[in-house]
C-alpha cells in the first residue's frame, strides 16, 4: 500500500473515515481499513438535492460528503444505500409548501428544490445546536433536537445553563451544616432524622429514588456538608437529568416541545426548572415586555412569599421548552439543597404517572396544590448535625400554598406527541463511473 501513496499525506491521528476516503481517492485497496474492490467506489452521501423519474427509473441528485456542490451527480436508485435520506427526501416533498410535489423527467420544480435546500440547512443548524447542548449539559441524559414540521431553526438569544443564574439583587446563602448519617434512608425512617428532619419535614424518597410525599410538601436533600456519599438515596434532584430527552417542533402550533426517549417510572425525578433568579419587581418589568411578545417564561417562587422569580426566557435548560397541559404528566416540587432560604427553592418536576418512550412531557403552568399539613412540621429531638443547626433559612413555617408559578400569558390544553426520533446513521452511495471521472476519482 505504501508505494501507491507516495504523493499522499495525512495528519497524525487521522480518523478512520478520512483514511478510508484517502484510499478511495487514490484507488487503493486496504484490507486493514476495510476498503476492498467491492466497495472501492463507495462514497458517503451527504444530501439528496433533487429527484426525477425517467421512464420507470428513479434518479437522485447526490451531494457527496467532502466534495463541493459542483461535484454533485445524478445517481440511479440502485446505487444508493441511504434509506434514511431517501425516506427523508420523500417525507419533505410530501410536506412541502403548496402540497405534495411530484417529479418530472427533468427534476423537481424550482420551489421544491429550494425547499429541500432550506431543510438541509435547517437540519445542519439543528445538529450544530444539538452538539452544543450536549457539550454544555452537565447531566447524564443526552439531548436530541428534531424539527420535521417547519423551517424554524434553533432559538435565538437562548443560553443553556445547568443551574440557577443569580440576577441583580439576589443573594444565595450557603448551607451551614449537614447530617452525620451512615444510612440516611434508614435513620430518617427510624428516627425522623437526616436533613429533612432538621427542617421539621419528612424524608421525600424511597429506596428507588421515587418521591413518596405529596405535592405541596418540601423536599430537603443532603448537601455538600453531609457525610453521606454521592449515592445517598437523599440525593436525587442534585444528580440532574438522567433520561434522554428530545426537543421537537410540535405539529399543532405550540412551538417547541419536549418528549422523553426513554420510559419514565411514576414519581421519578425528570428535570429542574432552571433560569435566572430575579426580584419580583424586575419580573413585573420583564413581564410587561414578554406580554407584548406573546410569551413568557416567568416562574414565581412563591413557596412562602412572592419575593423572587425564575426567568427562563434567555437562560434555562431543557425545561424552557416544556409545554403546558391541563392534564400534565409532571408535577412541581420545591426542593432545598445547598441553599435553605425558603424564598429560593429549586423547582423540580417529577412524573405523576408512568410515561412511555416517545410521549410529550408537560406540566400545568397554573398548578395549585393543597396547603402543607401539620405533619410536615414535626421535629425529632434525636436528630444530630455536623456543626449544629442547619441555618441559612428563615424560621420554618408551614406554607399556606405551593404554586407551579404563574406564566403571564394565556395557556392552552392541547398537546400532540410527535414520532420517536431515530439515531442518525451514515449514508453510503456507489458513485457511477461517470461521476467518479468527473470528480477526478479514477486513476490514470
C-alpha positions as CSV (number, residue, x, y, z in Angstrom):
1,X,0.0,0.0,0.0
2,X,2.8,2.5,0.9
3,X,4.3,2.6,-2.5
4,X,1.0,3.6,-4.0
5,X,0.6,6.6,-1.7
6,X,3.9,8.3,-2.3
7,X,2.1,11.6,-3.3
8,X,-0.3,11.5,-0.3
9,X,0.0,12.8,3.2
10,X,-2.3,12.6,6.2
11,X,-2.4,14.3,9.6
12,X,-1.3,12.4,12.6
13,X,-4.2,10.6,14.3
14,X,-6.4,11.0,11.3
15,X,-9.9,9.5,11.8
16,X,-10.7,6.1,10.2
17,X,-13.2,7.7,7.8
18,X,-10.5,10.1,6.5
19,X,-8.1,7.3,5.8
20,X,-10.8,5.3,4.0
21,X,-11.6,8.4,1.9
22,X,-7.9,8.8,1.0
23,X,-7.7,5.2,-0.2
24,X,-10.8,5.6,-2.4
25,X,-9.5,8.9,-3.9
26,X,-6.2,7.2,-4.8
27,X,-8.0,4.0,-6.0
28,X,-6.0,1.9,-3.4
29,X,-7.5,-1.1,-1.7
30,X,-6.6,-1.7,2.0
31,X,-7.8,-4.7,3.9
32,X,-7.0,-3.1,7.3
33,X,-9.3,-0.2,6.6
34,X,-12.0,-2.3,5.0
35,X,-11.5,-0.8,1.5
36,X,-12.0,-3.6,-1.0
37,X,-12.5,-4.0,-4.7
38,X,-16.2,-4.3,-4.0
39,X,-16.6,-1.1,-2.1
40,X,-13.8,0.9,-3.6
41,X,-16.3,3.3,-5.3
42,X,-18.4,3.8,-2.3
43,X,-18.6,7.4,-1.0
44,X,-20.7,8.9,1.7
45,X,-23.9,10.6,0.7
46,X,-24.4,14.0,2.5
47,X,-27.6,15.2,0.8
48,X,-30.1,14.4,-1.8
49,X,-30.7,17.6,-3.6
50,X,-33.1,16.8,-6.4
51,X,-35.2,13.9,-7.7
52,X,-36.5,12.9,-11.2
53,X,-38.1,9.9,-12.9
54,X,-37.0,8.9,-16.4
55,X,-39.5,6.3,-17.8
56,X,-39.8,3.9,-14.8
57,X,-36.4,4.6,-13.2
58,X,-35.7,7.0,-10.3
59,X,-32.7,9.2,-10.2
60,X,-31.4,11.4,-7.3
61,X,-29.0,14.3,-7.4
62,X,-26.4,13.5,-4.8
63,X,-24.2,15.9,-2.8
64,X,-21.2,13.8,-1.8
65,X,-19.7,14.4,1.7
66,X,-16.3,16.2,1.4
67,X,-16.9,17.4,-2.2
68,X,-18.2,20.8,-3.4
69,X,-21.7,21.1,-5.0
70,X,-20.1,21.3,-8.4
71,X,-19.3,17.6,-8.0
72,X,-22.9,16.6,-7.5
73,X,-24.0,13.7,-9.7
74,X,-27.3,12.1,-10.7
75,X,-27.4,8.5,-9.5
76,X,-29.9,5.8,-10.1
77,X,-31.7,4.5,-7.0
78,X,-29.9,1.1,-7.2
79,X,-26.6,2.9,-6.5
80,X,-27.7,4.4,-3.2
81,X,-27.7,2.7,0.2
82,X,-29.0,5.6,2.2
83,X,-32.5,4.5,3.2
84,X,-32.9,7.2,5.8
85,X,-32.0,10.0,3.5
86,X,-34.3,8.6,0.8
87,X,-37.2,8.4,3.2
88,X,-36.4,11.9,4.5
89,X,-36.5,13.4,1.0
90,X,-39.9,11.9,0.1
91,X,-41.3,13.0,3.5
92,X,-40.0,16.5,2.9
93,X,-41.7,16.5,-0.6
94,X,-44.9,15.3,0.9
95,X,-44.8,18.2,3.4
96,X,-43.6,20.9,1.0
97,X,-45.5,24.2,0.9
98,X,-48.2,24.1,-1.7
99,X,-48.8,20.4,-1.3
100,X,-47.0,17.1,-2.3
101,X,-44.5,17.5,-5.1
102,X,-44.2,15.1,-8.0
103,X,-41.0,14.9,-10.1
104,X,-40.8,15.1,-13.8
105,X,-38.1,13.8,-16.2
106,X,-36.1,17.0,-15.7
107,X,-36.3,17.0,-11.9
108,X,-38.4,18.8,-9.3
109,X,-39.9,22.3,-9.6
110,X,-37.5,25.1,-8.5
111,X,-39.6,25.9,-5.4
112,X,-39.3,22.2,-4.3
113,X,-35.5,22.2,-4.8
114,X,-35.3,25.5,-2.8
115,X,-37.3,23.9,0.0
116,X,-35.1,20.9,0.1
117,X,-32.0,23.2,0.3
118,X,-33.6,25.1,3.2
119,X,-34.5,21.9,5.1
120,X,-30.9,20.7,4.6
121,X,-29.5,24.0,6.0
122,X,-32.0,23.8,8.9
123,X,-31.0,20.3,9.8
124,X,-27.3,21.3,9.8
125,X,-28.1,24.2,12.1
126,X,-30.2,22.0,14.4
127,X,-27.4,19.3,14.5
128,X,-24.9,22.1,15.5
129,X,-27.2,23.3,18.2
130,X,-27.7,19.7,19.4
131,X,-24.0,19.1,19.7
132,X,-23.6,22.4,21.6
133,X,-26.4,21.5,24.0
134,X,-24.7,18.1,24.7
135,X,-21.3,19.7,25.2
136,X,-22.9,22.2,27.7
137,X,-25.0,19.9,29.7
138,X,-23.7,18.5,33.0
139,X,-26.3,15.9,33.4
140,X,-26.2,12.3,32.2
141,X,-29.3,12.4,30.0
142,X,-28.5,13.3,26.4
143,X,-30.5,15.9,24.3
144,X,-31.8,15.3,20.8
145,X,-33.3,18.0,18.6
146,X,-35.8,17.5,15.8
147,X,-38.0,19.6,13.6
148,X,-39.9,17.8,10.8
149,X,-42.8,20.3,10.9
150,X,-41.5,23.7,9.6
151,X,-38.3,25.6,8.8
152,X,-37.7,27.1,12.3
153,X,-34.1,26.6,13.4
154,X,-32.5,26.9,16.9
155,X,-34.0,29.7,19.1
156,X,-32.1,32.9,19.2
157,X,-30.7,34.5,22.4
158,X,-31.1,31.3,24.4
159,X,-28.2,30.2,26.6
160,X,-28.3,26.6,28.1
161,X,-27.4,26.6,31.8
162,X,-27.4,23.7,34.3
163,X,-28.3,25.6,37.4
164,X,-29.7,28.9,38.6
165,X,-28.1,32.1,37.3
166,X,-28.3,34.6,40.1
167,X,-29.5,38.0,39.0
168,X,-29.0,41.5,40.5
169,X,-30.4,42.0,43.9
170,X,-30.5,38.2,44.7
171,X,-28.1,36.5,47.2
172,X,-27.9,32.8,47.9
173,X,-26.9,31.8,51.5
174,X,-24.8,28.6,51.5
175,X,-25.9,25.9,53.9
176,X,-24.1,25.9,57.2
177,X,-24.1,22.3,58.2
178,X,-25.0,18.7,57.1
179,X,-26.1,15.4,58.5
180,X,-23.9,12.7,60.1
181,X,-25.9,9.8,58.9
182,X,-24.3,6.5,57.9
183,X,-27.5,5.4,56.2
184,X,-29.8,8.4,55.5
185,X,-32.9,6.4,54.5
186,X,-32.7,4.1,57.5
187,X,-32.0,6.8,60.0
188,X,-34.7,9.0,58.7
189,X,-37.2,6.2,58.7
190,X,-36.4,5.0,62.2
191,X,-35.6,8.3,63.9
192,X,-37.0,11.0,61.7
193,X,-33.6,12.5,61.2
194,X,-31.3,13.4,58.4
195,X,-31.6,16.8,56.6
196,X,-35.4,16.7,56.2
197,X,-35.8,16.1,60.0
198,X,-33.7,19.2,60.8
199,X,-36.2,21.3,58.9
200,X,-39.2,19.6,60.5
201,X,-40.1,17.7,57.3
202,X,-40.4,14.2,56.1
203,X,-37.8,12.2,54.1
204,X,-39.0,12.5,50.5
205,X,-37.8,9.4,48.7
206,X,-38.0,5.6,48.7
207,X,-35.0,3.4,48.1
208,X,-35.5,3.7,44.3
209,X,-35.3,7.5,44.4
210,X,-39.0,8.0,43.7
211,X,-40.8,10.8,45.6
212,X,-43.2,9.5,48.2
213,X,-44.5,12.7,49.7
214,X,-47.5,14.5,48.2
215,X,-47.2,17.7,46.2
216,X,-47.0,20.8,48.4
217,X,-44.6,19.3,50.9
218,X,-41.0,20.5,50.5
219,X,-38.0,18.2,49.7
220,X,-34.8,18.6,51.7
221,X,-31.9,16.8,50.2
222,X,-28.5,16.1,51.7
223,X,-25.9,18.7,50.8
224,X,-22.1,19.2,50.3
225,X,-21.6,19.3,54.1
226,X,-23.2,16.0,54.8
227,X,-21.1,12.9,55.5
228,X,-23.0,10.6,53.1
229,X,-21.7,9.9,49.6
230,X,-22.9,10.7,46.1
231,X,-25.1,7.5,46.0
232,X,-27.1,8.5,49.1
233,X,-30.8,8.0,48.4
234,X,-31.4,11.5,49.6
235,X,-29.5,12.9,46.6
236,X,-31.9,12.8,43.6
237,X,-32.5,16.2,42.1
238,X,-28.9,17.2,42.5
239,X,-27.8,14.3,40.2
240,X,-29.5,16.1,37.3
241,X,-31.5,14.8,34.4
242,X,-30.9,11.0,33.9
243,X,-33.3,10.4,30.9
244,X,-32.6,11.0,27.2
245,X,-34.9,13.8,26.0
246,X,-35.9,15.3,22.7
247,X,-36.6,18.9,21.9
248,X,-39.1,18.7,19.0
249,X,-41.3,21.0,16.9
250,X,-44.9,20.4,17.6
251,X,-47.3,20.0,14.7
252,X,-50.3,21.9,16.2
253,X,-48.8,25.4,16.5
254,X,-47.5,25.1,20.1
255,X,-43.9,25.8,19.0
256,X,-41.2,23.6,20.6
257,X,-42.0,20.8,23.0
258,X,-40.1,18.1,24.9
259,X,-40.6,14.3,24.8
260,X,-38.8,11.5,26.5
261,X,-36.9,8.9,24.6
262,X,-37.0,6.5,27.5
263,X,-39.7,5.1,29.7
264,X,-40.1,7.0,33.0
265,X,-41.4,5.4,36.1
266,X,-44.1,7.1,38.2
267,X,-42.9,9.5,40.8
268,X,-39.4,9.7,39.3
269,X,-37.4,12.9,39.0
270,X,-37.4,14.2,35.4
271,X,-35.8,17.7,35.4
272,X,-35.5,21.0,37.1
273,X,-37.0,24.3,36.0
274,X,-33.8,26.4,35.7
275,X,-33.3,30.0,34.7
276,X,-32.2,33.4,36.0
277,X,-33.4,34.3,39.5
278,X,-34.7,37.9,39.6
279,X,-36.6,40.0,42.1
280,X,-40.4,40.3,41.8
281,X,-40.0,43.9,40.9
282,X,-37.8,43.0,37.9
283,X,-40.2,40.2,37.0
284,X,-43.0,42.8,36.7
285,X,-41.0,44.9,34.4
286,X,-39.9,42.0,32.2
287,X,-43.4,40.6,32.3
288,X,-44.8,43.6,30.5
289,X,-42.2,43.2,27.8
290,X,-43.0,39.5,27.4
291,X,-46.7,40.2,27.3
292,X,-46.2,42.3,24.3
293,X,-44.2,39.5,22.7
294,X,-47.0,37.0,23.4
295,X,-44.9,34.6,25.5
296,X,-43.4,34.3,29.0
297,X,-41.1,32.0,30.9
298,X,-41.5,33.7,34.4
299,X,-42.0,31.3,37.2
300,X,-42.8,32.8,40.6
301,X,-41.1,31.3,43.6
302,X,-44.0,31.8,46.0
303,X,-43.5,28.9,48.3
304,X,-43.7,31.1,51.4
305,X,-43.8,34.6,49.9
306,X,-43.6,36.1,46.5
307,X,-40.1,37.8,46.5
308,X,-38.2,36.1,43.7
309,X,-39.0,34.8,40.2
310,X,-37.2,32.4,37.8
311,X,-36.9,33.8,34.3
312,X,-36.1,31.1,31.8
313,X,-36.5,33.3,28.7
314,X,-32.8,33.7,27.9
315,X,-31.1,31.4,30.4
316,X,-32.5,28.0,31.0
317,X,-32.3,24.2,30.5
318,X,-34.5,21.8,28.6
319,X,-37.5,22.8,30.8
320,X,-37.6,26.0,28.8
321,X,-39.3,24.0,26.0
322,X,-41.8,22.0,28.1
323,X,-45.4,22.9,27.2
324,X,-48.4,23.5,29.3
325,X,-51.2,20.9,29.7
326,X,-54.4,20.8,31.8
327,X,-53.7,17.0,32.1
328,X,-50.0,17.0,32.8
329,X,-47.6,14.1,33.4
330,X,-45.2,16.2,35.5
331,X,-45.7,17.7,39.0
332,X,-43.8,20.6,40.6
333,X,-42.0,20.2,44.0
334,X,-40.0,22.7,45.9
335,X,-36.5,21.4,46.7
336,X,-33.8,22.7,49.1
337,X,-30.2,21.5,48.9
338,X,-27.3,23.9,49.2
339,X,-29.5,27.0,50.0
340,X,-32.2,26.7,52.7
341,X,-33.8,30.1,52.2
342,X,-37.5,29.1,51.8
343,X,-38.0,32.1,49.4
344,X,-35.5,30.5,47.0
345,X,-36.4,26.8,46.4
346,X,-35.2,24.8,43.5
347,X,-38.1,23.7,41.2
348,X,-38.1,20.0,40.4
349,X,-40.5,18.2,38.1
350,X,-41.5,14.6,38.9
351,X,-43.6,12.2,36.9
352,X,-47.2,11.9,38.0
353,X,-47.6,8.5,36.3
354,X,-45.7,6.1,34.1
355,X,-44.6,7.9,30.9
356,X,-44.0,6.0,27.7
357,X,-40.9,6.5,25.5
358,X,-41.9,9.0,22.8
359,X,-44.5,10.7,24.9
360,X,-44.5,14.5,25.3
361,X,-43.7,15.9,28.8
362,X,-46.0,18.6,30.1
363,X,-46.9,20.4,33.3
364,X,-49.7,22.7,34.4
365,X,-48.4,26.3,34.3
366,X,-51.2,27.3,36.7
367,X,-50.9,24.3,39.1
368,X,-52.0,24.7,42.7
369,X,-51.7,22.1,45.5
370,X,-53.3,21.8,48.9
371,X,-51.9,23.6,51.9
372,X,-49.0,21.9,53.7
373,X,-50.3,19.9,56.6
374,X,-49.2,19.8,60.2
375,X,-47.4,16.5,59.7
376,X,-44.6,18.2,57.9
377,X,-43.8,20.4,61.0
378,X,-42.8,17.6,63.3
379,X,-39.2,17.6,64.6
380,X,-37.4,14.6,66.2
381,X,-35.3,15.5,69.2
382,X,-32.7,12.8,68.4
383,X,-31.6,14.4,65.1
384,X,-27.9,15.3,65.0
385,X,-26.0,17.6,62.7
386,X,-22.4,18.4,61.9
387,X,-21.8,21.9,63.4
388,X,-25.2,22.4,65.0
389,X,-28.3,23.6,63.3
390,X,-28.6,23.9,59.5
391,X,-29.1,27.7,59.5
392,X,-29.3,29.9,56.5
393,X,-33.1,29.9,56.3
394,X,-35.9,31.9,57.7
395,X,-37.7,30.4,60.7
396,X,-39.5,27.2,59.5
397,X,-43.2,27.7,58.7
398,X,-45.8,25.7,57.0
399,X,-46.5,27.3,53.6
400,X,-50.2,28.2,53.0
401,X,-49.9,27.1,49.5
402,X,-47.4,26.0,46.8
403,X,-47.6,27.0,43.2
404,X,-46.1,25.9,40.0
405,X,-45.6,29.5,39.1
406,X,-47.9,31.7,37.1
407,X,-46.8,32.4,33.5
408,X,-48.1,35.7,32.4
409,X,-49.5,34.6,29.1
410,X,-52.6,32.5,28.3
411,X,-52.0,28.8,28.1
412,X,-53.9,26.1,26.2
413,X,-54.6,22.5,26.9
414,X,-54.0,20.5,23.7
415,X,-50.8,18.6,23.0
416,X,-49.8,16.1,20.3
417,X,-46.8,13.9,20.9
418,X,-44.5,13.7,17.9
419,X,-42.9,10.5,16.5
420,X,-40.0,8.8,18.1
421,X,-36.6,10.1,16.8
422,X,-34.2,7.7,15.3
423,X,-30.4,7.9,15.8
424,X,-28.5,9.5,12.9
425,X,-26.7,7.0,10.7
426,X,-24.0,7.1,7.9
427,X,-25.4,7.0,4.4
428,X,-23.4,5.5,1.6
429,X,-23.8,5.6,-2.2
430,X,-22.0,3.8,-5.0
431,X,-20.7,6.6,-7.3
432,X,-21.2,5.8,-11.0
433,X,-18.1,5.6,-13.3
434,X,-19.1,8.9,-15.0
435,X,-19.5,10.6,-11.6
436,X,-16.1,9.5,-10.3
437,X,-14.5,10.5,-13.6
438,X,-16.0,14.0,-13.3
439,X,-14.6,14.4,-9.8
440,X,-11.1,13.1,-10.8
441,X,-11.5,9.9,-8.6
442,X,-10.3,7.5,-11.3
443,X,-6.7,6.7,-11.7
444,X,-4.9,7.4,-14.9
